[in-house]
Amino acid sequence: LSEDSGIREIGAENGVVTHVLNMLQNLKSRTDQTDQTWNSMSALLLVLDNMLQFNPKLNTETADGASKTISDASSADSKANPAPPDGKKTETMDSADNASATNVFQNILGKPAGYLTDEESRKALVFCCEFIKKHVPATVMQAVLQLSARLTKIHSLAAQFFENGGLSSLLNLPSACIFPGFETLASAIVRHLIEDPQTLQSAMELEIRQSFINRGSRTPRSFLTNMAPLISRDPVIFMRAVTSVCQLDSSGGRMNVVLLKDKEKDREKQKVPSTESGAPCNEPVRMAADIKSIDTPNRCSRSQKKVPASLSQVIDQLLEIIMSYPSASKEQGFDGYSLLSPMDVDEPNTKGKSKVDDGQELEGDALSERSALLSKLAFVLKLMSEILLMYVHAVGIILRRDTEISHSRSCDQGAGHSGLLHHIFYLLLPLSSVKTADWTGKLSERASCFLVALCCRSAEGRRRVISEIVKAFNYFIDSASSTSRGSLIPDRKVLAFSELVNSILSRNSQSNLPVLGCSPDIAKPMVDGGMVQSLSGLLKVIDLDHPDAAKVVNLILKALDSL
């Protein structure tokens, strides 16, 4: 089945999908689940995965033959759907064009559901959700997620997956269900849940624009080859995105694909009154008094300006996991907010352990549980960074949630405990004193990537991140005078914040790509926010005799040189 599309076609004609679904139902209902039963289920799920792949046979002998096949399909559509009366032509024109385009692409690229009918696809998805909730063994879970990733490419099935609690179950799988490659499949499923037609088109437009950053034009063949992953995701929506942001240019005697520059200029002129100072005009999302996202240049977003519900729901579930970290850690005697207020400055270590380490020797099940928690947090932070960079509305949702959490915590705990960003800065960014395999370093790295992505996506995001860093540096400076030595120990918190400043400075504010020197859109808010004074003050109070002082001082000098 995986190698021969002809066999898949024969199997579909003989009802193999129905038989497989019935066999899965029988195996699932058994009370005694043996290894052989699980292996059978895994094989049946992979059969369904293969049957979802539909590769039509194309007649490539002559161009006329190919065009004849497509025109035949179009004429068949016109016979099945006769022309409406003149009064209704305008109303049905868009839907007719969409249906015709869909049929043409299906003839060339295949159907999204392959050889499965709509009803069979829904049944297969229900099986996937049930298996995820049952926490089946890792070998079966791999087949389940592989099938889920293919099914959720269809938006209606992705919505059903979310409604059935598939995302919540997926994000709370125990370590026994995790397998190599889990993050890749889980990330694909989460993206599919987010990508309703509006969001998917906006993401495609953004990726198409970014593909022209280094090259002003591309040949049609080069462009389509480079965009192959987007085309295979949804060819109809891809064509809408291309039509919105690209045009064909025949200057110079050669046909090339270029961006619609005239429309860009018109949009920039319309945006001038609402543009924030210190932020690029073509930035996807702006933050004003209220958090608003600028419409992306496509017909879909003009007609529907509100944030897609699917994107908001998925982000809320991911943020819930991030915010749950302290309460989950308190069982191990680790109160995360002890790092926040006040932020302890480590004293010289004479016994080989800092005071944070006391009573935190984790062994056995406790160590395994903590490792699983940190791995899940690292995965969620990675997902959030990808979502920030791919979907233009995401930054508005995240900043709005940051404000809401900050207000609720200010009422419950006092002004010292702020929102989402504050939580990430002091609980996830600094390397933990408790070493749990390699996950502490990875968690810190992914927290830093998330904050850098936020700075690249929004002027308001940059302002909040820079303000939090400056606030922390100033606290370090003030707290140095209260220590017995009268100087600042360059501990893990100082190191983490110093590395973050350099990571932000090394990124382009519009593309999140490394740059030589410093992006002006990032440097200006840092200078205006008092970063230079804070970095200079740190240099004055750092204990230069400490073994880690050289590394921190070099990072501070590098940041000052960039600014």
C-alpha positions, 0 to 999 in steps of 0.5 A, a space after each residue: 500500500 505504501 509503495 503502489 498507488 494502484 494497490 490502494 485503488 484496488 483496495 478501495 474498490 473492494 472496501 478495505 477501509 470499511 473492513 479495517 474500521 470494523 476490525 479496529 472497533 472489534 480490537 478496541 472493544 476487547 477487555 484483554 489487550 495483549 502485545 499482539 492486539 496492540 501490534 494489530 491495531 498499529 498495523 491497521 492504523 497504518 493501513 488507513 494512513 496509506 489509504 489517505 494518500 491519493 496519487 492520481 495518474 496523470 497523462 503526461 504524453 502530450 500537453 493537449 492530452 493533459 489539458 483535455 483531461 482537465 477540460 473534460 472534468 470542467 465540462 462534467 462539472 458544468 453539466 452537473 451544475 447547470 448555469 443559474 438564472 441571470 439574477 443569481 449569477 453574481 451571488 454564486 460566482 465565487 462559490 462556483 469558482 472555488 468548486 471548479 478550482 477545487 475539482 481541478 486541483 483534486 484531479 492533479 494533486 489528489 483528494 485530501 481524504 484520499 480513498 476514504 469517504 467523509 464518513 470513514 474519515 470521521 470514524 477514523 478520527 474518532 478512533 484516533 481521539 479515543 486511542 490518545 485518551 486511552 494512553 495506548 503504548 508508544 508504538 501504537 501512539 506513533 501510528 495514531 498521531 501519524 494518522 491524526 496528522 494526515 486527517 487534521 489537514 482537513 479543517 472540518 476534521 481538525 475542528 472535530 479533533 479539537 471538540 473531542 478533546 484531542 488537543 488536551 489529551 495530546 498535551 497531557 500524554 504520559 512519558 510512556 506514550 512518547 516516541 522518537 519523532 513525537 514533537 514533529 507529529 504533535 506540532 503538525 497536528 497543533 498547526 492543523 487545528 489552528 489553520 482555518 482557511 483565513 489563518 492558513 491563507 495569512 500564514 501562506 502569504 507571510 511565508 511567500 513574502 519571506 521567500 522574496 527577502 533575499 531575491 526580488 523575483 523568481 522564475 515560475 518553476 523555481 517559485 513553485 518548487 520552493 513553495 511545494 510544501 504550501 501547495 501540498 497543504 492546500 492548493 486552493 488556498 495557496 492560489 488565493 494567497 499567491 493571487 493576493 501578494 504576487 504578480 507575473 512580471 515579463 520585463 526583461 524578456 523573461 517571465 518572473 514571479 514578483 511581489 505586488 509592490 504597488 499594492 504594498 505602497 498603497 497599504 503603507 499610505 493607509 497605515 501611516 496614521 496608526 503607525 507606532 514610532 520606532 516600529 517598521 511599517 510592514 510589521 504584521 501586528 501592531 499594538 496600540 491602546 488596545 491590542 489590535 492586529 493589522 489586517 493581512 493583505 488578502 480578501 479573506 482578512 478584509 471580510 473577517 477582521 476578528 481573531 480566528 477562534 481556533 487560534 485563540 483556543 489553541 493558544 489558551 490551552 498552550 498558555 495554561 500549560 506554561 502557567 501551570 509550572 509553579 504549582 506542579 513544582 511546589 510538590 517537589 518543594 520548589 516554589 517558583 515565585 520565591 525567585 520573583 519577589 525577592 529575586 535572591 542573589 546567590 552568595 558565594 558557594 562554600 559547600 558546593 551547593 546553593 541554598 536553592 538546592 537544599 532539599 531538592 535531591 530528586 530521585 526515582 519517580 520524582 526525577 522522572 516526573 520532573 523530567 517529563 514536566 520540563 520536556 512538556 514545557 520545552 515542547 510547548 514553548 517551542 510550539 508557541 515560538 513557531 505559532 508567533 512567527 507563523 500566524 500574524 494574529 497570535 501576538 495580539 492574543 499572547 499580549 492580551 493574555 499577558 495583560 489579563 493574567 497580570 491584572 488578575 494576579 495583581 488583585 490576588 497576590 499584590 503588585 509584585 507578581 505580574 503576567 505571562 512574560 514575568 512568569 517566563 522571565 523568572 521561572 523558565 528562562 534562568 537555568 534551574 539549580 536542580 539538574 534534570 537530565 538535559 531538559 533544564 538547558 533546553 527549557 531555558 533555550 526555548 524560553 529565550 527563543 519565545 521571547 526573541 520571537 515576541 520581540 520580532 513580531 510586535 513593537 509592543 512585545 519588544 517594549 514589554 520584554 525590554 522593560 522586564 529586562 531593564 527592571 531585572 537588571 536594576 534590581 540586581 544592581 540595587 540588591 548588590 549593595 545588600 550582600 555581605 561582599 557589596 558586589 553582585 555574583 554573576 549567577 544563572 539569572 544574570 547570565 540568562 538575562 545577559 544572553 537574552 539581550 544579545 539574542 534579541 540584538 542579533 535578530 532582524 525585527 521583521 524576519 527573525 533571521 540573524 543579522 550583522 550588527 543590530 536592527 535599528 527597530 530593536 536597538 532604539 526601544 532598548 536605548 529609550 528604555 534605559 538598557 545602556 544605563 542598566 548594562 553599565 550599572 551591572 559592570 560597576 557592581 559585578 564581582 570580577 573575581 568570580 569564575 563566571 564573571 568573564 563570561 557575563 562581562 563579555 556578554 554585557 560589553 558585546 551588547 553595549 557595543 551593538 547599541 
